[in-house]
Amino acid sequence: MAVVLLGASDVGASEPPVRDLRITILSTNLAGNPGMSGMGEWGFAALVQVGDQQWLFDTGHRAETVLNNAAELGLPLGKITDVVLSHNHGDHAGGLIALRRAWSNENPAALGRVHVGRGALWSRMADGGNEEWNDFISISEDYRKLGGEVIVHDAAIELAPGVWLTGPIDRPHDEQPPMRSGYVVWPGDIRRSDDVPEDMAMVFDTTDGLVVLAGCGHAGLINTLEQARAAMRPGANVHAVMGGLHLASMPEEKLDWTGGKLKEFELEYLHGAHCTGIAPVYHLREAVGLPRESAVVGAVGSTFELGQGITPLWIAR
């Protein structure tokens, strides 16, 4: 299937806000609960439910992780048509092929469209080498052979009323360094340090404020929130942030700065998973002044639900 490039001209008019939202983590580092084994891994995936609409956000790392965890949680994925990939890395895209294969016989449209930011299909190379590092290039080729369509976005777009993708995120704040090695090949054979230019988040314009779901946060958490608010509802509060936020190795002084910014956004819930790290969740809990039940480490099976807040695993309470 052809790659389609969608940009700012596709951004729709203002729509009624989301009133019914539930996000369930299907892949992250922490798993296991009384009565549920779960499968943890270095990866991320989440099921998004808005009314009767569903999306899969990222697909985990290993082929079997999301399939097994969704089955154990009683969450069939066969009616989902659209997958959002936050970026090209294998710990977010690795489960895509297995998921498409598992459900497409039952429903040919199941998981048949994948949305990525501009740059997800650009080559990555090692410093001084020419070996392709971007596994998503081969994953996308296999996905198309299974009848899948890859849709590339270069700006914010509204997928459904109040449900947005940021598109690639501007980076006015120096929050995250480039990857430790390697470079990305931009159009025109321009080679730059790989700062994961395609990184994007999913944002929900809800009755309680914006809810932001990130895969890894390579663009920086505050950059992401500022772009989300500017594109979707200028001046809106950020009700909740969830997912991978890439804070595990962030110095304390930068975490303090991040916490101050989150207070300005009037953040009420923080559900950090995957590369967020554990200590940074607790650090930001204190910096923002959130109660214990409102800033929790994400785990397989934990949820955020509009009007209900976070339902964590027992071990992460």
C-alpha positions as CSV (number, residue, x, y, z in Angstrom):
1,M,0.0,0.0,0.0
2,A,1.2,3.5,-0.7
3,V,2.5,5.8,2.0
4,V,0.2,8.8,2.5
5,L,1.6,12.1,3.8
6,L,-0.9,14.1,5.8
7,G,-0.2,17.6,7.1
8,A,-1.6,20.7,8.7
9,S,-4.3,21.1,6.0
10,D,-6.0,18.0,7.4
11,V,-6.5,19.5,10.9
12,G,-10.2,19.8,11.5
13,A,-12.4,22.4,13.1
14,S,-13.1,22.4,16.8
15,E,-15.2,19.4,17.9
16,P,-17.0,18.5,21.1
17,P,-14.6,17.3,23.8
18,V,-14.0,13.7,24.7
19,R,-16.3,12.7,27.6
20,D,-15.5,8.9,27.9
21,L,-11.8,7.8,27.8
22,R,-10.0,4.8,29.1
23,I,-6.4,3.9,28.5
24,T,-5.0,0.4,29.5
25,I,-1.3,-0.4,29.4
26,L,-0.5,-3.6,27.5
27,S,3.3,-3.5,27.5
28,T,5.8,-2.0,29.9
29,N,8.6,-3.0,32.2
30,L,6.5,-3.8,35.3
31,A,3.9,-6.6,35.3
32,G,2.3,-9.1,37.7
33,N,-0.7,-8.7,40.1
34,P,-2.5,-11.1,42.4
35,G,-4.5,-13.3,40.1
36,M,-2.7,-12.1,37.0
37,S,0.8,-13.0,35.8
38,G,1.2,-10.6,32.9
39,M,4.3,-10.3,30.7
40,G,6.7,-7.4,31.3
41,E,9.3,-6.2,28.8
42,W,11.3,-3.2,27.8
43,G,8.6,-1.8,25.5
44,F,5.3,0.1,25.5
45,A,1.8,-0.4,24.2
46,A,-1.6,0.8,25.3
47,L,-5.2,0.3,24.4
48,V,-7.2,3.5,23.9
49,Q,-10.9,3.5,24.2
50,V,-13.0,6.6,23.5
51,G,-16.7,5.7,23.6
52,D,-17.1,2.9,21.1
53,Q,-13.9,3.8,19.2
54,Q,-10.6,2.1,19.9
55,W,-6.9,2.6,18.9
56,L,-3.7,0.7,19.7
57,F,-0.9,3.0,20.7
58,D,2.4,1.4,20.1
59,T,2.7,-2.4,19.9
60,G,5.4,-3.5,22.4
61,H,8.7,-5.1,21.7
62,R,8.3,-8.9,21.5
63,A,5.8,-10.5,19.1
64,E,3.8,-12.2,21.9
65,T,3.7,-9.6,24.6
66,V,0.6,-7.5,23.7
67,L,-1.2,-10.6,22.4
68,N,-0.7,-12.4,25.7
69,N,-1.4,-9.5,28.0
70,A,-4.6,-8.4,26.1
71,A,-5.9,-12.0,26.2
72,E,-5.2,-12.3,29.9
73,L,-7.0,-8.9,30.5
74,G,-9.9,-10.0,28.4
75,L,-9.4,-7.2,25.8
76,P,-9.9,-8.5,22.2
77,L,-8.1,-6.3,19.7
78,G,-9.7,-7.7,16.5
79,K,-12.1,-4.7,16.0
80,I,-9.3,-2.1,16.1
81,T,-8.5,-0.8,12.6
82,D,-5.9,1.9,13.5
83,V,-2.5,1.7,15.2
84,V,-0.5,4.7,16.3
85,L,3.3,4.4,16.5
86,S,5.0,7.1,18.6
87,H,8.3,6.5,16.8
88,N,10.4,3.9,14.9
89,H,12.1,2.0,17.7
90,G,11.6,-1.7,17.9
91,D,10.4,-1.7,21.5
92,H,7.4,0.2,20.3
93,A,6.9,-1.3,16.8
94,G,8.1,-4.9,17.4
95,G,4.7,-6.4,18.0
96,L,3.0,-5.0,14.9
97,I,3.4,-7.9,12.5
98,A,2.3,-10.5,15.0
99,L,-0.8,-8.5,15.9
100,R,-1.8,-8.0,12.3
101,R,-1.3,-11.7,11.5
102,A,-3.3,-12.7,14.6
103,W,-6.4,-10.8,13.9
104,S,-6.6,-10.2,10.1
105,N,-8.1,-13.6,9.3
106,E,-11.0,-12.8,11.6
107,N,-11.3,-9.2,10.4
108,P,-9.4,-8.2,7.3
109,A,-9.4,-4.5,8.5
110,A,-8.0,-5.4,11.9
111,L,-4.9,-3.3,12.7
112,G,-4.7,-2.5,9.0
113,R,-3.6,1.1,9.2
114,V,-0.6,2.4,11.1
115,H,0.0,6.1,11.8
116,V,3.6,7.4,12.1
117,G,5.3,10.8,12.2
118,R,7.4,12.1,9.3
119,G,10.9,10.6,9.7
120,A,9.8,7.1,11.0
121,L,10.9,5.6,7.7
122,W,14.1,7.5,7.3
123,S,17.4,5.6,7.4
124,R,19.4,5.3,10.6
125,M,23.1,4.4,10.4
126,A,25.8,3.8,12.9
127,D,28.5,6.4,13.2
128,G,31.0,5.7,10.4
129,G,29.0,2.9,9.0
130,N,26.4,2.2,6.3
131,E,24.4,-0.7,7.9
132,E,20.6,0.1,8.3
133,W,19.6,0.5,11.9
134,N,15.9,1.4,11.4
135,D,14.1,-1.8,11.9
136,F,10.8,-0.1,11.1
137,I,11.7,0.0,7.5
138,S,11.6,-3.8,7.2
139,I,8.7,-4.0,9.6
140,S,6.7,-1.6,7.4
141,E,7.6,-3.7,4.3
142,D,6.3,-6.9,5.9
143,Y,3.2,-5.0,7.1
144,R,2.3,-3.9,3.6
145,K,2.7,-7.5,2.4
146,L,0.0,-8.3,4.9
147,G,-2.3,-5.7,3.4
148,G,-1.5,-2.9,5.9
149,E,-1.3,0.8,5.1
150,V,1.3,3.2,6.5
151,I,0.1,6.7,6.9
152,V,2.7,9.4,7.5
153,H,1.9,12.7,9.3
154,D,3.9,15.8,9.2
155,A,1.7,18.0,11.4
156,A,-1.0,17.7,14.0
157,I,-4.2,15.9,12.9
158,E,-7.5,15.1,14.4
159,L,-8.3,11.4,14.0
160,A,-11.8,11.7,15.6
161,P,-13.6,14.4,17.5
162,G,-11.3,15.4,20.3
163,V,-8.7,12.7,19.5
164,W,-5.5,14.1,18.1
165,L,-2.0,13.2,17.0
166,T,0.6,15.9,17.6
167,G,2.7,15.0,14.5
168,P,6.4,15.6,14.8
169,I,7.1,17.8,17.8
170,D,9.0,21.1,17.8
171,R,11.7,21.3,20.5
172,P,12.2,24.8,21.8
173,H,13.4,23.4,25.2
174,D,16.6,21.4,25.4
175,E,15.1,18.5,27.3
176,Q,16.4,15.3,25.7
177,P,19.8,14.6,24.0
178,P,20.1,12.8,20.7
179,M,20.5,9.0,20.7
180,R,24.0,8.1,22.1
181,S,25.3,6.9,18.8
182,G,24.2,6.9,15.1
183,Y,22.6,9.4,12.8
184,V,19.4,9.8,10.9
185,V,19.4,10.5,7.1
186,W,17.1,13.5,6.3
187,P,15.8,14.1,2.7
188,G,18.7,15.3,0.5
189,D,21.1,12.8,2.1
190,I,21.6,15.2,5.1
191,R,23.0,13.3,8.0
192,R,22.3,14.5,11.5
193,S,22.5,13.1,15.1
194,D,19.4,11.0,15.6
195,D,17.1,12.9,17.9
196,V,14.1,10.7,16.8
197,P,12.5,13.5,14.7
198,E,9.3,11.6,14.1
199,D,8.4,11.3,17.8
200,M,4.7,12.2,18.4
201,A,2.1,11.8,21.1
202,M,-1.7,11.1,21.2
203,V,-3.8,13.8,22.8
204,F,-7.4,13.8,24.0
205,D,-9.4,17.0,24.4
206,T,-11.6,16.0,27.4
207,T,-14.1,17.7,29.6
208,D,-11.4,17.7,32.4
209,G,-8.6,19.1,30.2
210,L,-6.0,17.6,27.9
211,V,-4.9,14.0,28.4
212,V,-1.5,13.2,26.8
213,L,-0.3,9.7,25.9
214,A,3.4,9.4,25.0
215,G,5.4,6.4,23.9
216,C,8.9,7.5,24.9
217,G,8.9,11.3,25.0
218,H,12.1,11.7,22.9
219,A,10.9,15.2,21.9
220,G,10.8,16.1,25.6
221,L,7.7,16.1,27.9
222,I,7.3,19.9,28.1
223,N,7.9,20.4,24.4
224,T,5.2,17.7,23.8
225,L,2.7,19.4,26.1
226,E,3.3,22.9,24.7
227,Q,2.7,21.7,21.2
228,A,-0.4,19.7,22.1
229,R,-2.0,22.7,23.8
230,A,-1.1,25.1,21.0
231,A,-2.5,22.8,18.3
232,M,-5.6,21.6,20.1
233,R,-6.8,24.0,22.7
234,P,-4.6,27.0,23.5
235,G,-4.6,27.8,27.2
236,A,-6.1,24.4,28.2
237,N,-5.0,22.7,31.4
238,V,-3.3,19.3,31.1
239,H,-5.4,16.9,33.2
240,A,-3.2,13.8,32.8
241,V,0.0,12.5,31.3
242,M,0.6,8.8,30.7
243,G,3.2,6.5,29.0
244,G,6.9,6.6,28.4
245,L,8.4,10.0,29.2
246,H,12.2,9.2,29.0
247,L,13.0,10.7,32.4
248,A,15.0,7.8,33.9
249,S,18.4,9.4,33.3
250,M,17.3,13.0,33.7
251,P,19.4,15.0,36.2
252,E,17.5,16.2,39.3
253,E,17.8,19.9,38.4
254,K,16.1,19.2,35.1
255,L,13.4,17.1,36.8
256,D,12.8,20.1,39.1
257,W,12.4,22.3,36.1
258,T,10.0,19.8,34.5
259,G,8.0,19.7,37.7
260,G,7.7,23.4,37.8
261,K,6.4,23.4,34.2
262,L,3.9,20.6,35.0
263,K,2.5,22.7,37.8
264,E,1.9,25.6,35.3
265,F,-0.1,23.1,33.2
266,E,-2.2,22.3,36.3
267,L,-1.4,18.6,36.0
268,E,-3.6,16.3,38.1
269,Y,-2.5,12.8,37.1
270,L,0.9,11.3,36.2
271,H,1.1,7.7,35.1
272,G,4.7,7.2,34.0
273,A,5.7,3.9,32.4
274,H,8.5,2.3,30.4
275,C,11.5,4.7,30.1
276,T,10.1,7.2,32.6
277,G,11.8,5.3,35.4
278,I,10.5,4.8,38.9
279,A,12.4,7.4,40.9
280,P,11.4,10.2,38.5
281,V,7.7,9.5,39.0
282,Y,8.2,10.0,42.8
283,H,10.4,13.0,42.2
284,L,7.7,14.7,40.0
285,R,5.0,13.6,42.5
286,E,6.7,15.8,45.1
287,A,7.7,18.6,42.7
288,V,4.1,19.0,41.4
289,G,2.5,18.3,44.8
290,L,0.3,15.4,43.6
291,P,-1.2,12.9,46.1
292,R,0.2,9.3,46.1
293,E,-2.8,7.9,44.2
294,S,-2.5,10.5,41.4
295,A,1.2,9.9,40.5
296,V,1.8,6.2,40.0
297,V,4.3,4.0,38.1
298,G,2.6,2.3,35.1
299,A,2.3,-1.5,34.8
300,V,0.7,-4.0,32.5
301,G,-3.0,-3.8,33.2
302,S,-3.0,-0.5,35.0
303,T,-5.5,2.1,33.6
304,F,-6.3,5.7,33.4
305,E,-10.0,6.5,33.1
306,L,-11.6,9.9,32.8
307,G,-13.6,10.7,36.0
308,Q,-11.9,7.7,37.8
309,G,-8.2,8.5,37.6
310,I,-5.5,5.9,37.8
311,T,-6.2,2.2,38.7
312,P,-2.7,0.9,39.4
313,L,-1.4,-2.6,40.0
314,W,-1.2,-3.6,43.6
315,I,2.6,-3.6,43.6
316,A,2.8,0.0,42.2
317,R,0.4,1.6,44.7
